[in-house]
Amino acid sequence: MVVRCADWAEPVRDRAREVLAGALDAGTAVSLAPLILRVADRHRGDHALGLLDGVLRRAPRERLAPLLVSGDRRVRRFAYRMAVEEGTLSPVELARAAAEDDDAVIQGRCAEAALTEGPDAEALDVLLGGRNPQARSAGVTALRRLGVPERAVDFLADRSALVRACARYVVRQHGIDPLPWYRARCADPAPPPDAPIGLAECGDRADAPLLWALLEHPAPGVRARALAGLRTLDVTDVRRLRPLLDDPAPGVVGEATLALLPSARELPEEWLLGRLDAGRPRWERVSAWRLLDAHGDLARLRAAVPLLDDADVRLRARAEHAVRQVRRREPRAWRGPEVAALLDRAGVEPR
C-alpha cells in the first residue's frame, strides 16, 4: 500500500491511500517508516509521509524511541526533527544525541536544540565532552553566554580546527588574546599536541622558530602538528624538512610530504625513486610516489612502470592510472626514446 500510494494511476493511488490511512497505527508506522521515507522521494510520494508524520506525532513518546536508534540515517533524521519540534527530548538527551550520533545533520540540529532555552549545565558538559567537533563547538560557543571564558581556554588546543576557532572567538569576546597562550604552550617542554597548529592559525611567520624547534620533540603528534603549522604559515625549507621523510611516525612523514609537495622538484628524482623500494615502509613509499608525481610527467612515468607488478594494490592502481594517462595523450606527449621504452616495458602500445 505504501508503494501504491505513489502509483501513476489515480484510482490505484486513491484506493491505496485510503487503505493505508485506515491501517496505519503507531506500531505499523514505526516498522514502515524506512519504506515510507524512501518512497517519499518519488513523484506523489509525500502523501504516505504525511500520514506517517501525523500518526507518530499523536503516538506516545516511547514509540519514537526505535526510530531514534535506527541504522537508517534518513529515519534518524526524521525522528530527531520530530522530537525537536514536539519537545519530547530533554536538553541532556538532545546533547547526548549530538555528541554520539555520527550524522552531521543530527549533530547540528540536536546541539542547537539542547541549548535553545539557555545552556543546561549537564547538557553543556555532555556537548563539551562529545567525540565529534559539531557537538564540542556548539558547547564551546555556548560558554560565551555563560560568561565563563576560562573554560573555552581548555579548547584552544582541541584536535578540531572548528572547535579551536570557536574557542578563540569566545576568549576574544571576553578580552583574552589567545596568541600569548599558544606561544607559551609551544615553548613548554610538553605542549598539547594541537597547540602548534593553533599557533599557526592565529599567529604569523614570526612564530615559525617556535614550530621549527618542535620538529625535534619526542612526541610524534607534536612533530606532525608543528609541520602542519609551518605549512599553514607557508614556511618551507627543503633542507630542514627533507630528513623528516625518514621519521618513524607515519603521520610525521605524511605532513612532511604535504609541506614538500610545492618544492618537490628540489628533491633529487633518483633519491625519490629509490624510496619506492618494496622493502621500505608503506608510508615512505606513498610519500615518494606523491613527490615524484609532483615532479612532472616523465618522473611519474619512471616511477609508475616498476610499480605495475607491485604487491601493494593501491600503489599498483596509481601506477596503472599514470600509464593510462600517458597512453591517452597525443603522440607528442610520449614521442621520444625514453618514454617509448618505458611504455614498451609497461606492455603499452603508443597511440
C-alpha positions in Angstrom: 0.0 0.0 0.0 2.9 2.4 0.7 4.3 1.9 -2.7 0.9 2.1 -4.4 0.2 5.5 -2.6 2.6 6.9 -5.2 1.2 4.9 -8.2 0.9 6.7 -11.5 -2.8 5.6 -11.8 -5.1 7.9 -9.8 -7.7 5.2 -8.9 -5.0 2.9 -7.6 -3.3 5.7 -5.8 -6.5 6.9 -4.1 -7.6 3.5 -3.0 -4.1 2.7 -1.6 -4.1 6.0 0.4 -7.5 5.1 1.8 -6.4 1.7 2.9 -3.1 2.9 4.3 -4.8 5.7 6.3 -7.1 3.1 7.9 -4.3 0.6 8.7 -1.6 2.8 9.9 -1.2 2.9 13.7 1.8 3.7 15.8 3.4 0.2 15.7 2.9 -0.1 11.9 4.2 3.4 11.4 7.5 2.6 13.1 8.0 -0.6 11.1 7.1 1.1 7.8 9.0 4.3 8.4 12.1 3.4 6.4 10.0 2.4 3.3 7.7 5.4 3.6 10.7 7.8 3.8 12.2 6.2 0.8 9.0 6.3 -1.3 8.6 10.0 -0.2 11.4 10.9 -2.7 9.2 9.7 -5.6 6.7 11.8 -7.5 3.4 11.9 -5.5 5.2 10.0 -2.7 4.7 12.6 0.0 1.1 11.5 0.9 2.3 8.5 2.9 4.9 10.6 4.6 2.1 13.0 5.8 0.2 10.0 7.2 3.4 8.8 9.0 4.1 12.2 10.4 0.5 12.6 11.8 0.4 9.1 13.4 3.8 9.5 15.1 3.1 12.9 16.4 0.0 11.5 18.2 1.8 8.5 19.5 3.3 8.1 23.0 6.9 9.3 23.2 8.3 5.7 23.7 7.0 4.8 20.2 9.6 7.1 18.7 12.5 5.5 20.5 13.2 2.7 18.0 13.4 5.3 15.2 16.0 7.4 17.1 18.4 4.5 17.1 17.6 3.2 13.6 20.5 2.2 11.4 18.9 4.2 8.6 20.2 7.7 8.7 17.1 9.1 6.9 14.9 7.6 9.6 17.0 9.0 12.4 16.9 12.5 10.9 13.2 12.3 10.6 12.7 11.1 14.1 15.1 13.7 15.7 13.4 16.5 13.7 10.1 15.4 15.0 11.4 15.1 18.6 12.9 18.6 18.5 9.7 20.1 17.1 7.5 18.3 19.6 9.8 18.8 22.5 9.8 15.2 23.5 13.5 15.0 24.4 15.2 16.8 27.3 18.3 19.0 26.8 20.5 16.3 28.1 19.0 13.7 25.8 19.5 16.0 22.8 23.1 16.8 23.9 23.8 13.0 24.0 22.4 12.6 20.5 24.6 15.5 19.3 27.6 14.0 21.0 27.2 10.4 19.9 25.4 10.3 16.6 27.7 10.0 13.5 25.4 12.1 11.2 26.4 15.8 11.0 22.8 16.9 10.4 21.6 15.3 13.6 24.6 16.6 15.5 23.9 20.2 14.5 20.1 20.0 15.0 20.3 18.4 18.4 23.1 20.5 19.7 21.2 23.7 18.7 18.0 22.4 20.3 19.8 21.4 23.5 20.9 25.0 24.0 17.8 26.8 22.8 16.4 27.7 26.2 19.7 28.5 27.8 22.6 26.1 28.5 21.7 23.4 30.9 24.8 22.6 32.9 24.6 18.8 32.4 23.8 19.2 28.7 26.6 21.6 28.3 29.1 19.1 29.9 27.8 16.4 27.5 28.4 18.6 24.5 31.9 19.7 25.6 32.8 16.0 26.1 31.4 15.0 22.7 33.5 12.9 20.3 32.5 14.9 17.3 33.5 18.6 16.5 30.0 19.7 15.9 28.9 19.0 19.5 32.0 20.4 21.1 31.9 23.6 19.0 28.3 24.1 20.0 29.2 23.7 23.6 32.2 26.0 23.4 30.2 28.7 21.7 27.6 28.5 24.5 30.3 29.3 27.1 30.1 32.9 25.8 26.6 33.3 27.0 27.6 31.8 30.4 30.4 34.3 30.8 33.0 31.6 31.6 35.8 32.2 29.0 38.2 30.2 31.2 36.5 27.0 30.2 36.9 27.9 26.5 40.7 28.2 27.0 40.8 24.4 27.6 39.7 24.0 23.9 42.2 26.3 22.3 44.3 23.2 21.5 41.4 20.9 20.6 42.1 18.4 17.8 39.4 20.0 15.6 40.1 23.2 13.7 36.4 24.2 14.1 36.5 23.8 17.9 39.7 25.8 18.1 38.2 28.6 16.1 35.2 28.7 18.3 37.3 28.7 21.4 39.4 31.6 20.1 36.2 33.6 19.3 34.9 33.0 22.9 38.0 34.1 24.7 38.5 37.1 22.4 34.9 38.3 23.2 36.0 38.4 26.8 39.1 40.4 26.1 41.6 37.5 26.1 44.2 37.3 23.3 44.8 33.6 22.6 48.1 34.2 20.8 50.3 34.5 24.0 48.6 31.3 25.3 49.6 29.4 22.2 53.2 30.8 22.3 53.5 29.8 25.9 52.2 26.3 25.3 54.5 25.7 22.3 57.5 26.8 24.4 56.5 24.3 27.1 58.5 21.0 27.2 55.2 19.1 27.0 52.9 21.1 24.7 49.4 19.9 23.9 49.7 18.1 20.5 47.4 20.6 18.7 48.9 23.8 20.2 51.4 24.2 17.2 48.7 24.2 14.6 46.6 26.6 16.8 49.6 28.9 17.0 49.9 28.9 13.2 46.1 29.6 12.7 46.3 32.8 14.6 50.0 33.7 14.5 52.3 34.8 11.7 55.7 33.9 10.2 57.4 35.4 13.2 56.2 32.4 15.2 57.9 29.9 12.9 61.0 29.5 15.1 58.8 28.0 17.9 57.4 25.5 15.4 60.8 24.6 13.9 62.0 23.8 17.4 59.1 21.4 17.9 60.2 19.3 14.9 62.6 17.6 17.3 60.0 16.9 20.0 59.8 13.3 21.1 56.0 13.1 20.7 55.1 12.2 17.1 51.8 14.1 17.4 53.6 17.3 18.3 56.1 16.9 15.4 53.3 16.3 12.9 51.2 19.3 14.1 54.3 21.5 14.0 54.8 20.6 10.4 51.2 21.3 9.7 51.6 24.7 11.4 54.7 25.5 9.2 52.7 24.6 6.1 49.8 26.8 7.3 52.3 29.7 7.7 53.7 28.9 4.2 57.2 28.5 5.7 59.2 25.9 3.8 62.9 24.9 4.0 63.6 21.8 1.9 66.9 21.2 3.5 65.4 21.1 7.0 62.2 19.2 6.1 63.8 16.5 4.0 65.1 14.4 7.0 61.6 14.2 8.3 60.7 12.0 5.4 62.6 9.3 7.3 60.7 9.9 10.6 59.5 6.7 12.2 56.0 8.1 12.6 53.7 7.8 9.5 51.8 10.9 10.5 55.0 13.0 10.5 56.1 11.6 7.1 52.6 12.5 5.7 52.8 16.0 7.0 56.4 16.4 5.7 55.3 15.2 2.3 52.5 17.8 2.2 54.8 20.5 3.2 57.4 19.5 0.5 54.9 19.0 -2.4 55.2 22.6 -3.7 59.0 22.2 -3.7 59.1 18.6 -4.9 61.3 19.4 -7.9 64.1 20.4 -5.5 64.3 16.8 -4.2 66.6 14.5 -6.3 64.5 12.3 -8.5 66.8 9.3 -8.3 66.7 9.5 -4.5 62.9 9.5 -4.5 62.8 6.6 -7.0 65.0 4.6 -4.5 62.4 5.2 -1.8 59.8 3.2 -3.8 61.7 0.0 -2.9 59.4 -2.7 -1.8 61.4 -3.2 1.4 60.5 0.3 2.7 57.6 1.0 5.0 54.4 1.7 3.0 54.0 5.3 4.2 57.5 6.1 2.9 56.7 4.5 -0.5 53.4 6.5 -0.7 55.3 9.7 0.2 57.9 9.0 -2.5 55.2 8.4 -5.1 53.4 11.6 -4.2 56.6 13.7 -4.5 57.5 12.0 -7.8 54.0 12.7 -9.1 54.6 16.3 -8.3 57.9 16.2 -10.2 56.1 16.0 -13.5 55.1 13.7 -16.3 58.3 11.9 -17.0 59.2 11.3 -13.4 55.7 10.0 -12.8 56.1 7.5 -15.7 59.5 6.4 -14.5 58.0 5.7 -11.0 54.9 4.1 -12.4 56.4 1.4 -14.6 58.3 -0.6 -11.9 55.2 -0.5 -9.7 52.9 -2.2 -12.3 53.6 -5.6 -10.7 53.9 -4.3 -7.1 52.2 -6.3 -4.3 50.7 -3.1 -2.9 47.2 -2.9 -4.5 46.8 0.9 -4.1 50.3 1.8 -5.4 49.8 -0.6 -8.3 46.5 1.1 -9.2 48.1 4.6 -9.1 50.8 3.3 -11.4 48.3 1.8 -13.8 46.4 5.1 -13.9 49.6 7.1 -14.6 50.5 4.8 -17.5 47.0 5.0 -19.0 47.2 8.8 -18.8 50.3 8.8 -20.9 48.7 6.4 -23.3 45.7 8.7 -23.9 47.7 11.7 -24.8 48.6 13.0 -28.2 51.7 11.4 -29.8 53.9 14.4 -28.9 53.4 13.6 -25.2 55.1 10.2 -25.5 57.3 10.5 -28.5 60.9 10.1 -27.5 63.2 7.1 -26.9 62.9 7.0 -23.1 59.1 7.4 -23.0 58.7 4.8 -25.8 61.0 2.4 -23.9 59.0 2.9 -20.7 55.7 2.3 -22.4 57.2 -0.8 -24.1 58.3 -2.1 -20.6 54.7 -1.5 -19.4 53.4 -3.5 -22.4 51.5 -0.5 -23.8 51.3 0.3 -27.5 51.6 4.1 -28.1 48.7 5.7 -29.9 
